Amino acid sequence: MLMIALSLAAGLGLRAPSPPDEPRFVLAAKAMIRTGEWLIPHRGTEIYAEKPPVFMWLQATAYRLVHDWDIAFLLPSLLCALLTLWMTSRIGRMLWNRRVGHHAALAVFATLQFGLMAKRGQIDMVLVAMTTASLWGLLAHLLRGPHRAALFWGAAAAGLGTVTKGVGFLPLLILLPWVILRLGHRVPALPGSAWQWLLVPAGFATGLAVWLVPLGIAVLQPHSAEVDAYVREILFRQTATRYVGAWHHLQPAWYYLQVIATLWLPGCLLLPRLVPAWARRVARGDTRQILLISWVVLVLLFFSASPGKREVYLFPALPLLCLAAAPLLPGLLRQRFARIVLPGFTALIGAASLVLAMAILMQASWIQPALTGRDLDPDATAAIGYWAGALAAAVLALAAVLRGRRPGLLAVLTMACVWTVYGVGFMPALDDAASARQLMHRVLQAIGPTAELGLVDFREQNYLQADGRATDFGYRQPWDVQWRRARRWVDDAPSRRWILVTDKALGPCVHTREVRAIGQSNRNAWQLVPATALVHGCESTINRGDIDE
């Protein structure tokens, strides 16, 4: 467990926020610290209405504790990853025994998606921790109860998860298969009055109240129309509307089968053996397996029914699927099947890393398109190659030493190596380019120490790396609106104000001969526009589609 904690923490503080989601959350958390406005998050000059503020509260609080944003933005995800492993172990111990709990936690860690989310400054790892904690409370009452305090806690954690990300209520779905089992007399009635079930709505409301009560108080007081728009957006469009009529991330109904087959490696390789074993246990009436598997299936169906799908949506189901597998793992890992597929996965990781290292260091032509547009300097590219070679050496050595004798241990050690190298090697090497630090350093050098910078069609990472010298004209505003505001801003002090803009949003109202191409970052070409390049009296009509959040 210490090795797992160290591998997940590896690289903490060695990189800045990078796309897609990290910079916008840090931008909002920084605004909370700077302005003292914690209730309604802001992204630059605009309200950020795509997600509730709870995750940003955690990042801002972490900053208050450590006073370093490069640590603070990742700290909530790291702590919630460790909490998820602990809660998974607790559930396994509660339902079976200590050994099953340990196997479940190790199975969660040894899954690709878990490590990816644990090392990203995104909401999803916090949501999964709250979901797992909620399920612990609900299962403690349903299968080991009555345990009314646990029932209240489970419902409260679901409410808190809901105001962290809208799908936090999903743990409550486990009540549905339990009610069906109870109606079929497959589980005993819980002692106590029927009034105990009121603890579910009471606990859920308590969790929701952490954010909705302060928001309601603010709405009841005199406020701007902008706040009303925020409430409509966050409570309706970003929840029910987004689920029923998603406007991006549109995927087919079978999309999550692809997610399971890739991001849930290597555990998904064992599904051909696990599924028949689960079927036998369900047929024998094992209520523990029935509840765990039923909940995972309900979550899968819930997300598959929406036209908008992302791989992270299914992530909350991972710990319970690993819990359902955990009592079967000791026997399964002794089978020849597991002794082939798990070492095969390790060998594949090692071989892929070796090929990547050789391709980068030998400058193979097929790898160059993947590096184009990322603003990587030769030293960073070489560092990625060397770290890929180190990872290949480590995992291939593990595969050679263990040689299939301990396939479960091999899977855990392989992922520990992957996340250690990812944290201390790959991400720091990519950091200058991915975080836009390299680009913004060139920009600030070009405009001089006393100049101000305006951002049109900006990316959050550019704002973060602007060293407090940037202003924006509305992230969600059409480009022509941004340009009108930008021209008025430049006209107030033309000698010291510049505009940074993507080439796509440059438009016809700029003398291109006076524009300076400043470089590429995150697959965008950036242009630096001085005041003399602006065509006065010109009204741009360029626009763009809806922004993908």
C-alpha positions as CSV (number, residue, x, y, z in Angstrom):
1,M,0.0,0.0,0.0
2,L,2.9,2.3,0.7
3,M,4.3,1.5,-2.8
4,I,0.9,2.3,-4.3
5,A,0.7,5.6,-2.5
6,L,4.2,6.6,-3.6
7,S,3.5,5.7,-7.2
8,L,0.3,7.7,-7.2
9,A,2.0,10.7,-5.6
10,A,5.1,10.5,-7.9
11,G,5.5,13.8,-9.8
12,L,3.4,15.8,-7.4
13,G,4.5,19.4,-7.8
14,L,6.6,18.7,-11.0
15,R,4.1,20.0,-13.5
16,A,1.5,22.8,-14.1
17,P,-2.1,22.3,-15.1
18,S,-2.6,21.0,-18.6
19,P,-5.6,20.5,-20.9
20,P,-8.3,19.5,-21.2
21,D,-9.9,20.3,-17.8
22,E,-7.2,21.1,-15.3
23,P,-6.5,24.7,-16.3
24,R,-10.2,25.9,-16.1
25,F,-10.6,24.4,-12.6
26,V,-7.4,26.1,-11.4
27,L,-8.4,29.4,-13.0
28,A,-11.7,29.3,-11.1
29,A,-9.9,28.2,-7.8
30,K,-7.4,31.0,-8.2
31,A,-10.2,33.5,-8.7
32,M,-11.8,32.3,-5.4
33,I,-8.6,32.9,-3.5
34,R,-8.0,36.3,-5.2
35,T,-11.5,37.7,-4.9
36,G,-13.0,35.9,-1.9
37,E,-16.0,34.9,-4.1
38,W,-16.4,31.2,-3.4
39,L,-20.0,30.6,-4.2
40,I,-20.1,31.2,-7.9
41,P,-16.9,30.3,-9.8
42,H,-15.4,32.5,-12.5
43,R,-13.2,31.8,-15.5
44,G,-11.5,35.1,-16.2
45,T,-14.2,37.8,-16.5
46,E,-17.1,35.3,-17.0
47,I,-19.0,33.0,-14.6
48,Y,-18.0,29.4,-15.1
49,A,-21.3,27.5,-15.1
50,E,-20.4,24.1,-16.4
51,K,-19.6,22.5,-13.1
52,P,-20.6,23.1,-9.4
53,P,-17.8,24.8,-7.3
54,V,-17.1,22.0,-4.8
55,F,-14.1,20.6,-6.6
56,M,-12.7,24.1,-7.0
57,W,-13.3,24.7,-3.2
58,L,-11.1,21.6,-2.6
59,Q,-8.3,23.0,-4.8
60,A,-8.5,26.4,-3.3
61,T,-8.4,24.9,0.2
62,A,-5.4,22.8,-0.7
63,Y,-3.6,25.9,-1.9
64,R,-4.3,27.6,1.4
65,L,-2.6,24.6,3.1
66,V,0.5,24.1,0.8
67,H,0.8,27.6,-0.9
68,D,1.9,26.0,-4.2
69,W,-0.6,25.6,-7.1
70,D,1.4,22.9,-8.8
71,I,0.8,20.7,-5.7
72,A,-2.6,22.0,-4.7
73,F,-4.4,21.4,-8.0
74,L,-3.5,17.6,-7.9
75,L,-3.8,17.1,-4.1
76,P,-7.6,16.5,-4.0
77,S,-7.4,13.8,-6.7
78,L,-4.5,12.1,-4.9
79,L,-6.2,12.1,-1.5
80,C,-9.5,10.9,-3.0
81,A,-7.7,8.1,-4.9
82,L,-6.3,6.8,-1.6
83,L,-9.7,7.3,0.0
84,T,-11.3,5.2,-2.8
85,L,-8.8,2.4,-2.3
86,W,-9.4,2.4,1.5
87,M,-13.2,2.5,1.1
88,T,-13.1,-0.3,-1.4
89,S,-11.1,-2.4,1.0
90,R,-13.5,-1.6,3.8
91,I,-16.5,-2.7,1.7
92,G,-14.8,-5.9,0.7
93,R,-13.9,-6.6,4.4
94,M,-17.4,-5.8,5.5
95,L,-19.1,-8.1,2.9
96,W,-16.5,-10.9,2.9
97,N,-13.2,-10.6,4.8
98,R,-10.0,-8.7,5.0
99,R,-8.3,-10.6,2.2
100,V,-11.1,-9.9,-0.2
101,G,-11.0,-6.2,0.7
102,H,-7.3,-6.1,-0.1
103,H,-7.8,-7.9,-3.4
104,A,-10.5,-5.4,-4.4
105,A,-8.3,-2.4,-3.6
106,L,-5.4,-3.9,-5.5
107,A,-7.6,-4.7,-8.5
108,V,-8.9,-1.1,-8.6
109,F,-5.3,0.3,-8.5
110,A,-4.2,-2.1,-11.2
111,T,-6.6,-0.6,-13.7
112,L,-5.5,2.0,-16.2
113,Q,-8.3,4.4,-15.8
114,F,-7.8,4.6,-12.0
115,G,-4.2,5.8,-12.2
116,L,-5.0,8.2,-15.0
117,M,-7.7,9.9,-13.0
118,A,-5.7,9.8,-9.7
119,K,-2.9,11.8,-11.4
120,R,-5.2,14.3,-13.1
121,G,-6.6,17.5,-11.5
122,Q,-10.2,16.7,-12.5
123,I,-13.5,16.2,-10.7
124,D,-13.9,12.5,-11.5
125,M,-11.6,11.1,-8.9
126,V,-13.3,13.1,-6.2
127,L,-16.7,12.0,-7.5
128,V,-15.6,8.3,-7.4
129,A,-14.4,8.7,-3.8
130,M,-17.8,10.1,-2.8
131,T,-19.6,7.4,-4.7
132,T,-17.6,4.6,-3.1
133,A,-18.1,6.2,0.4
134,S,-21.8,6.5,-0.3
135,L,-22.0,2.8,-1.4
136,W,-20.2,1.7,1.8
137,G,-22.9,3.4,3.9
138,L,-25.8,2.0,1.9
139,L,-24.4,-1.5,1.7
140,A,-23.6,-1.5,5.4
141,H,-27.3,-0.8,6.1
142,L,-28.8,-3.0,3.4
143,L,-26.6,-6.1,4.0
144,R,-25.2,-5.8,7.5
145,G,-27.9,-3.6,9.1
146,P,-29.8,-2.0,10.5
147,H,-27.1,0.6,10.5
148,R,-29.0,3.9,10.4
149,A,-25.9,6.2,10.8
150,A,-24.3,4.5,7.8
151,L,-27.6,4.8,5.8
152,F,-27.7,8.6,6.6
153,W,-24.0,9.0,5.7
154,G,-24.4,7.0,2.5
155,A,-27.2,9.3,1.4
156,A,-25.4,12.4,2.5
157,A,-22.3,11.4,0.5
158,A,-24.5,10.8,-2.6
159,G,-25.9,14.4,-2.1
160,L,-22.5,15.8,-1.7
161,G,-21.4,13.9,-4.8
162,T,-24.3,15.4,-6.7
163,V,-23.3,19.0,-6.0
164,T,-19.7,17.9,-7.0
165,K,-20.9,16.5,-10.3
166,G,-24.5,16.0,-11.3
167,V,-24.4,12.2,-11.4
168,G,-23.4,11.8,-7.8
169,F,-26.8,10.5,-7.0
170,L,-26.1,7.2,-8.7
171,P,-25.2,5.2,-5.5
172,L,-28.9,5.5,-4.6
173,L,-29.8,3.2,-7.5
174,I,-28.6,0.3,-5.4
175,L,-31.8,0.6,-3.5
176,L,-33.7,-0.6,-6.6
177,P,-32.3,-4.2,-6.8
178,W,-32.5,-4.4,-3.0
179,V,-36.2,-3.6,-3.1
180,I,-36.7,-6.2,-5.8
181,L,-34.9,-8.8,-3.7
182,R,-36.9,-7.8,-0.6
183,L,-40.2,-8.2,-2.5
184,G,-39.1,-11.6,-3.6
185,H,-38.1,-12.5,0.0
186,R,-34.5,-13.0,-1.1
187,V,-33.2,-10.7,1.7
188,P,-34.6,-10.4,5.3
189,A,-36.6,-7.4,6.4
190,L,-34.5,-4.9,8.3
191,P,-35.5,-4.5,12.0
192,G,-37.0,-1.1,12.9
193,S,-39.7,1.2,11.9
194,A,-40.4,2.2,8.3
195,W,-39.5,5.7,9.3
196,Q,-35.8,4.8,9.1
197,W,-36.0,5.1,5.3
198,L,-36.6,8.8,5.7
199,L,-32.9,9.0,6.5
200,V,-32.3,8.6,2.8
201,P,-33.9,11.8,1.6
202,A,-32.8,13.6,4.8
203,G,-29.1,12.6,4.2
204,F,-29.3,13.4,0.5
205,A,-30.7,16.8,1.2
206,T,-28.0,17.4,3.8
207,G,-25.3,16.7,1.2
208,L,-27.0,18.9,-1.4
209,A,-27.4,21.7,1.2
210,V,-23.6,22.2,1.3
211,W,-23.9,24.2,-1.9
212,L,-27.6,24.7,-2.7
213,V,-28.5,26.5,0.5
214,P,-25.8,29.2,0.1
215,L,-26.8,29.5,-3.6
216,G,-30.5,29.8,-2.7
217,I,-29.7,32.5,-0.1
218,A,-27.8,34.4,-2.8
219,V,-30.6,34.1,-5.3
220,L,-33.2,35.4,-2.7
221,Q,-31.1,38.5,-2.2
222,P,-30.8,41.3,-4.8
223,H,-28.6,40.0,-7.6
224,S,-27.7,40.5,-11.2
225,A,-29.2,38.8,-14.2
226,E,-25.9,37.0,-14.7
227,V,-26.6,35.1,-11.5
228,D,-30.0,34.0,-12.8
229,A,-28.4,32.8,-16.0
230,Y,-25.8,30.9,-14.0
231,V,-28.5,29.1,-11.9
232,R,-30.5,28.1,-15.1
233,E,-27.3,26.9,-16.7
234,I,-25.9,24.9,-13.8
235,L,-29.2,23.4,-12.5
236,F,-30.9,22.6,-15.8
237,R,-28.9,22.8,-19.0
238,Q,-25.8,21.2,-17.5
239,T,-27.8,18.4,-15.9
240,A,-31.1,17.1,-17.4
241,T,-30.7,18.9,-20.7
242,R,-27.1,17.7,-21.1
243,Y,-28.2,14.1,-20.4
244,V,-31.3,14.0,-22.6
245,G,-30.1,16.2,-25.5
246,A,-26.3,16.2,-25.3
247,W,-24.8,18.7,-27.8
248,H,-21.3,17.1,-27.9
249,H,-19.4,13.9,-27.1
250,L,-22.0,12.1,-29.1
251,Q,-21.2,8.4,-29.2
252,P,-23.1,5.1,-30.1
253,A,-24.8,3.0,-27.5
254,W,-22.0,0.5,-27.4
255,Y,-19.4,3.1,-26.7
256,Y,-18.7,2.0,-23.1
257,L,-17.9,-1.6,-24.2
258,Q,-14.9,0.0,-25.9
259,V,-14.1,1.9,-22.7
260,I,-14.2,-1.3,-20.7
261,A,-12.0,-3.1,-23.2
262,T,-9.3,-0.4,-23.1
263,L,-9.3,1.8,-20.0
264,W,-10.1,-1.1,-17.7
265,L,-7.1,-3.1,-18.7
266,P,-5.7,-5.4,-17.6
267,G,-8.6,-6.5,-15.4
268,C,-11.0,-6.7,-18.4
269,L,-8.9,-9.5,-19.8
270,L,-10.3,-11.7,-17.0
271,L,-13.9,-11.0,-17.9
272,P,-14.3,-14.2,-20.0
273,R,-13.7,-16.2,-16.7
274,L,-15.4,-13.7,-14.4
275,V,-18.7,-13.5,-16.1
276,P,-19.6,-17.2,-15.9
277,A,-18.5,-17.3,-12.3
278,W,-20.7,-14.3,-11.5
279,A,-23.6,-16.0,-13.2
280,R,-23.2,-19.0,-11.0
281,R,-23.1,-17.0,-7.8
282,V,-26.1,-14.9,-8.9
283,A,-28.0,-18.1,-9.7
284,R,-27.2,-19.4,-6.2
285,G,-28.7,-16.3,-4.7
286,D,-25.6,-14.5,-3.4
287,T,-27.2,-11.2,-2.5
288,R,-23.8,-9.4,-2.3
289,Q,-22.9,-10.3,-5.9
290,I,-26.5,-9.5,-7.0
291,L,-26.4,-6.0,-5.6
292,L,-22.9,-5.2,-6.8
293,I,-23.4,-6.4,-10.3
294,S,-26.9,-5.0,-10.6
295,W,-25.6,-1.6,-9.6
296,V,-22.8,-1.7,-12.2
297,V,-25.3,-2.8,-14.9
298,L,-27.7,0.0,-13.9
299,V,-24.9,2.6,-14.2
300,L,-23.8,1.2,-17.5
301,L,-27.4,1.4,-18.8
302,F,-27.9,4.9,-17.4
303,F,-24.9,6.3,-19.2
304,S,-25.5,4.3,-22.4
305,A,-29.0,5.7,-22.7
306,S,-27.7,9.3,-23.1
307,P,-26.4,10.4,-26.5
308,G,-23.5,12.2,-24.9
309,K,-20.8,9.9,-23.6
310,R,-17.3,10.3,-22.2
311,E,-15.0,7.6,-20.9
312,V,-14.9,9.2,-17.4
313,Y,-18.6,8.9,-17.0
314,L,-18.4,5.1,-16.4
315,F,-15.5,5.4,-13.9
316,P,-17.7,5.4,-10.7
317,A,-18.6,1.8,-11.5
318,L,-15.0,0.5,-11.4
319,P,-14.6,0.0,-7.7
320,L,-17.8,-2.0,-7.3
321,L,-16.9,-4.2,-10.3
322,C,-13.6,-4.9,-8.7
323,L,-15.4,-5.7,-5.5
324,A,-17.6,-8.2,-7.3
325,A,-14.4,-9.8,-8.8
326,A,-12.4,-9.8,-5.6
327,P,-13.7,-13.0,-3.9
328,L,-13.1,-14.9,-7.2
329,L,-9.5,-13.6,-7.8
330,P,-7.5,-16.0,-5.6
331,G,-8.8,-19.0,-7.6
332,L,-8.8,-17.2,-10.9
333,L,-5.2,-16.1,-10.6
334,R,-4.1,-19.7,-10.1
335,Q,-5.6,-20.7,-13.5
336,R,-3.5,-21.0,-16.6
337,F,-5.7,-18.4,-18.4
338,A,-4.7,-15.6,-15.9
339,R,-1.0,-16.7,-16.0
340,I,-1.1,-16.0,-19.7
341,V,-3.1,-12.9,-20.2
342,L,-1.8,-10.8,-17.3
343,P,1.9,-11.4,-18.1
344,G,1.0,-10.8,-21.7
345,F,-0.4,-7.4,-20.8
346,T,2.9,-6.5,-19.0
347,A,4.9,-7.7,-22.0
348,L,2.7,-5.6,-24.2
349,I,3.4,-2.5,-22.1
350,G,7.1,-3.2,-22.1
351,A,7.2,-3.8,-25.9
352,A,5.1,-0.7,-26.6
353,S,7.4,1.5,-24.4
354,L,10.5,0.1,-26.1
355,V,9.1,0.8,-29.6
356,L,8.1,4.3,-28.5
357,A,11.6,4.9,-27.1
358,M,13.4,3.7,-30.2
359,A,11.0,5.7,-32.5
360,I,11.6,9.0,-30.6
361,L,15.3,8.6,-30.1
362,M,15.9,7.4,-33.7
363,Q,13.5,10.1,-35.0
364,A,11.3,7.7,-36.9
365,S,9.0,9.4,-39.5
366,W,5.8,7.7,-38.3
367,I,6.1,9.3,-34.8
368,Q,6.6,12.8,-36.0
369,P,2.9,13.7,-36.7
370,A,2.1,12.9,-33.1
371,L,4.7,15.4,-31.9
372,T,3.8,18.1,-34.5
373,G,2.0,21.1,-33.1
374,R,2.9,20.4,-29.5
375,D,5.7,22.9,-29.2
376,L,8.1,20.3,-27.9
377,D,11.8,21.2,-27.9
378,P,14.4,18.6,-28.7
379,D,15.4,18.1,-25.1
380,A,11.8,17.4,-24.0
381,T,11.3,15.0,-26.9
382,A,14.5,13.1,-26.0
383,A,13.5,13.0,-22.3
384,I,10.3,11.3,-23.3
385,G,12.3,8.7,-25.3
386,Y,14.6,8.0,-22.4
387,W,11.8,7.6,-19.9
388,A,10.0,5.3,-22.3
389,G,13.1,3.2,-22.4
390,A,13.3,3.2,-18.6
391,L,9.7,2.0,-18.3
392,A,10.3,-0.7,-20.9
393,A,13.3,-2.0,-19.0
394,A,11.5,-2.0,-15.7
395,V,8.3,-3.9,-16.8
396,L,10.2,-6.3,-19.0
397,A,12.5,-7.1,-16.1
398,L,9.4,-7.7,-13.9
399,A,7.9,-10.0,-16.5
400,A,11.2,-12.0,-16.7
401,V,11.6,-12.3,-13.0
402,L,8.0,-13.3,-12.1
403,R,7.4,-15.3,-15.4
404,G,3.7,-15.8,-14.7
405,R,4.1,-17.2,-11.2
406,R,2.4,-14.3,-9.5
407,P,0.2,-12.7,-12.2
408,G,-1.7,-10.5,-9.8
409,L,1.5,-9.1,-8.2
410,L,2.9,-8.6,-11.6
411,A,-0.1,-6.5,-12.7
412,V,0.1,-4.3,-9.6
413,L,3.9,-3.8,-9.9
414,T,3.5,-3.0,-13.6
415,M,1.0,-0.3,-12.9
416,A,3.2,1.1,-10.1
417,C,6.0,1.4,-12.6
418,V,3.8,3.0,-15.2
419,W,2.4,5.7,-12.8
420,T,5.9,6.4,-11.3
421,V,7.4,7.0,-14.7
422,Y,4.3,8.9,-15.8
423,G,4.6,11.2,-12.8
424,V,8.3,11.9,-12.6
425,G,9.2,11.4,-16.3
426,F,6.6,11.8,-19.0
427,M,4.4,14.6,-17.6
428,P,7.3,16.9,-16.5
429,A,8.9,16.4,-19.9
430,L,5.7,17.5,-21.6
431,D,4.9,20.2,-19.1
432,D,6.5,23.3,-20.8
433,A,4.5,22.5,-23.9
434,A,1.3,21.1,-22.5
435,S,0.8,23.8,-19.9
436,A,1.6,26.6,-22.5
437,R,4.4,27.8,-20.2
438,Q,6.9,27.8,-23.1
439,L,4.6,29.7,-25.4
440,M,3.6,32.3,-22.8
441,H,7.3,32.9,-21.8
442,R,7.9,33.8,-25.5
443,V,4.8,36.0,-25.5
444,L,5.8,37.9,-22.3
445,Q,9.3,38.4,-23.5
446,A,8.1,39.7,-26.9
447,I,5.7,42.4,-25.4
448,G,8.1,43.5,-22.6
449,P,7.8,43.8,-18.9
450,T,5.4,46.7,-18.7
451,A,3.0,45.7,-21.5
452,E,-0.5,44.2,-21.0
453,L,-1.9,41.3,-22.9
454,G,-5.5,40.7,-24.1
455,L,-6.7,37.2,-25.0
456,V,-9.1,36.5,-27.8
457,D,-10.2,32.9,-28.4
458,F,-8.0,32.0,-25.4
459,R,-7.3,28.7,-23.7
460,E,-7.3,28.5,-19.9
461,Q,-3.7,27.4,-19.8
462,N,-2.6,30.6,-21.6
463,Y,-4.4,32.7,-19.0
464,L,-2.8,30.7,-16.1
465,Q,0.7,31.1,-17.5
466,A,0.3,34.9,-18.3
467,D,1.8,35.8,-14.9
468,G,-1.2,37.9,-13.9
469,R,-0.7,40.3,-16.9
470,A,-3.7,39.1,-19.1
471,T,-7.3,40.1,-19.4
472,D,-10.0,38.4,-21.5
473,F,-13.1,39.5,-23.3
474,G,-15.4,36.5,-22.6
475,Y,-14.5,32.9,-23.1
476,R,-17.9,31.9,-24.4
477,Q,-18.5,35.1,-26.4
478,P,-18.5,34.9,-30.2
479,W,-15.2,36.0,-31.8
480,D,-16.7,39.2,-33.2
481,V,-17.9,40.2,-29.7
482,Q,-14.5,39.5,-28.3
483,W,-12.8,41.5,-31.0
484,R,-15.1,44.5,-30.4
485,R,-14.3,44.5,-26.7
486,A,-10.6,43.9,-27.4
487,R,-10.3,46.9,-29.8
488,R,-11.9,49.2,-27.2
489,W,-9.5,47.9,-24.6
490,V,-6.5,48.4,-26.9
491,D,-7.6,52.0,-27.8
492,D,-7.4,53.0,-24.1
493,A,-3.7,52.4,-24.0
494,P,-2.4,51.4,-27.5
495,S,1.3,51.9,-26.7
496,R,1.4,49.1,-24.2
497,R,-1.5,46.7,-25.1
498,W,-1.3,43.6,-27.3
499,I,-3.7,40.9,-28.3
500,L,-2.9,37.1,-28.3
501,V,-5.2,35.2,-30.6
502,T,-5.3,31.9,-32.5
503,D,-4.9,32.0,-36.2
504,K,-8.4,30.7,-36.7
505,A,-9.9,33.7,-34.9
506,L,-7.6,36.3,-36.5
507,G,-10.3,37.6,-38.8
508,P,-10.3,40.3,-41.6
509,C,-9.9,43.3,-39.3
510,V,-6.2,42.9,-38.7
511,H,-3.3,43.9,-40.9
512,T,-1.7,40.5,-41.2
513,R,1.7,41.9,-42.2
514,E,2.1,43.5,-38.8
515,V,1.0,40.3,-36.9
516,R,3.8,38.2,-35.3
517,A,3.5,34.4,-35.4
518,I,4.6,33.5,-31.8
519,G,4.4,29.7,-32.0
520,Q,2.3,26.7,-31.6
521,S,0.9,25.1,-28.4
522,N,-1.7,22.4,-27.8
523,R,-2.3,22.1,-31.6
524,N,-3.1,25.8,-32.0
525,A,-1.0,28.4,-33.9
526,W,-0.9,31.7,-31.9
527,Q,-0.5,35.2,-33.3
528,L,0.6,38.3,-31.4
529,V,-1.3,41.4,-32.6
530,P,0.0,45.0,-31.8
531,A,-2.3,48.0,-31.7
532,T,-1.0,49.2,-35.0
533,A,-2.3,46.0,-36.7
534,L,-5.9,46.7,-35.9
535,V,-8.1,48.1,-38.7
536,H,-10.2,50.9,-37.2
537,G,-13.8,51.0,-38.3
538,C,-13.8,47.4,-39.3
539,E,-16.4,45.1,-37.9
540,S,-15.5,41.4,-37.9
541,T,-18.2,38.8,-38.7
542,I,-16.3,35.6,-37.9
543,N,-17.9,33.3,-35.5
544,R,-17.6,29.8,-34.1
545,G,-19.6,26.9,-32.9
546,D,-20.5,25.8,-29.4
547,I,-17.5,25.3,-27.2
548,D,-16.8,21.8,-26.1
549,E,-16.6,21.6,-22.3
